Amino acid sequence: MVETKHGSHTDGAVAETATPAKAVKTEESEKPSRKDETTNEAETEPVDVKPSVEEPGSANATAGDKHDRSRSPEDDRKRHKKEATIAGIKKEEDTEDKTQDKTQGKADDDGAPRVLEKGTIYFFFRARINIDDPQSLDDVARTYIILKPQATGAGESNSSSGHCRLLALPKKVLPRTGRDRFMAFVLKADASYTELQNEFLTGSEPGPQADGDSTDQSEKHYPAATAFGEGVYAIIGTGRESHLAYVLSLPEQLGAVQKQLGLTSKQGCFIVSAKNPAFPMPGGAKMVGGGPDYPKELKESFRSLRWAPLRPEHIAYANSHLLLIGESKGTDSVFTDDQGGRELSAELEELADDDINRMRRLGSTEAEAVFASLHAKGQAEGQPELAKTFG
């Protein structure tokens, strides 16, 4: 859970091998007979055998070995085979230990959550054609997310650069639990404020009737986009998967529209994966716009995977597709109770506090503040308050 200054957002060890047996005492009185030595040979055989084993009959063999008739050649072969087996097992165990250490170290590195990108997040929806006053979820055509990455320079420019990503969710609701797996795609990968205002935020007036069409449906009015949430986000990678975590600044209190569209808490999280364009879409559907125009290196980074943990560069291209999976635990799934999780939580908490203060300065109403932050303050006219969209 991320707590801001403005209140809480509730919502190997490998088993040891046998060690060499103790050396047999050399006192003559305790020296076992040849018969006993032969009988107990398997028990006293050292595990760490020498690389070269002297066979009876060799130049360096003892006289006893040369003339010992109590051991047959078959016994010697079994003994040598056992020695080689023990040495081989020990070598395999050593190799497995080293491999496990390397793998564990890599897993630890990959498993440590880290922020790949952070910034401001906006939630919008657009009502169905010719509906200016949506009263329920049935009146919604599609839901959208705008991601505005935090500027990496000395400060954000006052120009209309924007550098925003516009994502569309055809399902029109956000995933809530792990059973919800919804597709999204990038409509615009690097949109300016001007592009957003002219091509997304504003609606369209009814156009002229199409030639040869005598029906009233030819004059279609596309409603303006309606805001229902704003806050901060972080794309967090853990190696095996990526998460899109968010904390809402607005609205101050969630209403019916937020809950119906999937924002059930002031903070939340989705597992996010990027689609490999080399594989067909589920159900044989086609990728929007023919899919993203990824460069060769980014294509190869998928290897043979159909889906890969989302990285910011995946959504830097229009028509890229991603999968959002709900997480019932919200941000607790990434903000764990360890040092790494606490550091991530503190980082997003600081970002959320700054955003709340910024939004308070931008407008007298929540809707006005949202549109002003996108350099489209004039679009706020006639917009309902964020928490009161559905009546």
Secondary structure, 3 states (H helix, E strand, C coil): CCEECCEECCCCCCCCCCCCCCCCCCCHHHCCCHHHHHHCHHHHCCCCCCCCCCCCCCCCCCHHHHHCCCCCHHHHHHHHHHHHHHHHHHHHHHHHHHHHHHHHHHHHHHHCCEEEEEEEEEEEEEECCCCCCCCCHHHEEEEEEEEEECCCCCCCCCCCCCCEEEEEECCCCCCCCCCCEEEEEEEEEEECHHHHHHHHHCCECCCCCCCCCCCHHHCCCECCCEEEEEEEEEEEECCCCEEEEEEEEECCCCCHHHHHHCCCCCEEEEEEEEECCCCCCHHHCCCHHHCCCCCHHHHHCCCCCCEEECCHHHHHCCCCEEEEEECCCHHHHCCCCCHHHHHHHHHHHHHHHHHHHHHHHHCCCHHHHHHHHCCCHHHHCCCCCHHHCCC
